[in-house]
Amino acid sequence: MTTPEQNIDLADNFAKVFSTGDVEQILDTLHPEATYWVSGRIDGMSGSYDKEGLGALLGGVTSVYENGALEITPTSAIAQGDKVAVEATSYAKLKNGKVYQNAYHFLFEFRDGKILSVKEYMDTQHAYDIFYA
């Protein structure tokens, strides 16, 4: 079992790896039974994903970023047991010239040094406006 401090390090590492846009490396941070949930009601974005489904989602969305990645920057974190709550911001310039900058709250749960679940809360109106409007 990892300590809360180690879990914060794992959450920070997820943000670092996510910021590369390397889908295989991102998926490698996840437990085999991982789930990833995105807030809101945006078709094609919101909802629950297993590891394979998240890979498909990320594989599609990274293609719209100018540099192939969404940069995630954690700004604060707090841990209790095997859960970590993280506030973060994002930045990416899209190939169509739009800029996506959002604020997030992530709730991570860890098992065996891997991410077992993620709940991602964000400004879904901004996400819709940038990606779908």
N, C-alpha and C positions, 0 to 999 in steps of 0.2 A: 504494500500500500504506500502511496506517495503522500508526502506531507502537503499541507495547504500551500506552503511556499514553493514547493516543487510544482504543484499544479498551476500556480500563477506563472511560473517559468514555461510550462507546457502551453498555456494559453497565449503567452507572448510569442512563443515559437510558432504557434499556429498563425498568428497575424503576420509574422515575418515570412513564413512559407507561402501563405495566401497571397502576399504582396508580390511574389515572383510570377504568379500566373501559371505555375507548373502544376497542372491538375493531378498528375500521378503523385507528386510530392505532397500535395495537399491531402489527397486521399490516404497517404501513408501515415498521416498523423491521427487517423481515425481508427477506432476499434472496429473489428469485423462486424459487430452488431450495431454500429453507430446509426443514429438518426439525426437529421438536421432539419429544423423547422424555421420557416421564414414567416414573419407576421404579415397581416394584411389579406387582401382579396384580389391580388393582381394575378390574372391568369398567366401561367408560364413562369411565375416567380414565387408567389406565396404558397405555403403549404408544407407538408412533411415529405422528406426524402430519405431513402436509405442511402448507403454508401454509393451504390451504382447509380442511383438517380441523381445524387448530388454531382457525381462525375459528369453525367450527361449535361446537367444544367450549367456547370462551370465551363465545360468544353464549348458550349454555345456562346455564353456571355463573354468569355475572354476574347473572342474574335472581334468584338465591337470596340475594344479598347485600343487606342493608338499604340500603346506599348505592350499590349497583350495582358495587362494585369490591372487589378484594382488594389491600390495601396491602402492598407488598413493600419492605422496608428492608434494603439491603445493609449488612453489618457489617464486611466485609473483602474485599479482592480482590488477586489476584496475576496478572500477565500474562507470557506468553512468546510471542513471535512474534504469530501471529494468534489465539491462544487466551487466554481469561481465565477464571480460577476465582473464583467469588464465593460467599461465605457470606452468608446473608440470613435474615431473619425475616419473618413475615407476620402480618396481623391483619385480620379482618373479622367483623362481627356479621351473622348470618344472619337472615332474616325470621322464622324459627321461634324466635328467641331464643338459639340456640346461638352460641358464640364459637369461631371458627377461628383458632388461633395455631399456626404451625408453624415449624420450622427447616429450612433448605434448603442444599444445595450445588448451584450451577449451573455447568456448564462450557459456555462460549460459544466458538464459532468464527466469525470474521468474514471476509467477502470484500467488497471494493469498498465499505467503509463500512457494510455491512449485516450482520445476523446470518445466518450460513449454517447453523449448527446450535446447538441447545441440548440439553443433558442435564440433567434436573431430578431431583435426589435429595431425598427428604423422608421424614418419619415417616409411612409409608403407613397404619399402624394408626390414628393420630390422624385422618388424612384420612377413612378409612373410617368411623370412629366418628361423626364430625361430619356427613358428607354422606350416609351410607347406613344407619347403624344406627338 
